[in-house]
Amino acid sequence: MLFTDSQSIEKFYGIKNIFLDKNSSITINGNVDLNHNITIRSKCILNNGSSVDTGSVLENVTIGENTNIRAYSHISNTTIGTNSIIGPFCFIRDFCQIGDNCIVGSHVEVTRSNICNQVKISHQSFLGDAKVDEGTIIGAGVVFCNFDKGIRNDSIIGKHTLIGSGSMLIAPITIGNKVIVGAGSVIDKNIPNNAKIIQKRFIKI
């Protein structure tokens, strides 16, 4: 079902304050749950079993089946797969791809990145210019340090790898499969498959 104006959506769902920008549309395929105070921009597609919670903003997004966009998330120019949980308070932008069965936690920002299936990203992390392969876990507060001297650099993370909470990954960098990076590490060199590493920060006083 295609909607091109706010009034039609509000009448169909029996809710208020759905804001559909000029020259925008939303396509609803199947049973989709929408809440109050949602903003729709450009062309958005929501598939069966998906839901969008209060205060979220969607701009040029496709959301797969049974995926939940939690409250006050802002998602633009992004495709999200099936059975994923996004948010609350996420900011995903600039042509990201999020796979199936993913969790992107509270206050996470993701930009220009490809997140493969079954990846879990904990709260308050930042991922920029990254590819994260399937089954990997990104701990809370992890920062992908992608910008240096005016250039954005890429980070590649392998399969079934664990990046401990509070770590900083200095791009360009490649981290292999089944790697464990200890919490609080600063990683500025490539890491091979199956390695375990912790590189603590040293503060001079």
Protein Blocks (a to p, Z undefined) as FASTA:
>chain_A
ZZfbfklmmmmnopahiacdehiacddehjadddehiacehjadddehiacdehiacehi
addehiacdehiacehiacdehiaedehiaceehiacdehiacdehiacehiacdehiac
dehiacehiacdehiacdehiacdfbgghiacdddddehiacdehiacdddddddehiac
dehiacfbdcdehiacdddddddZZ
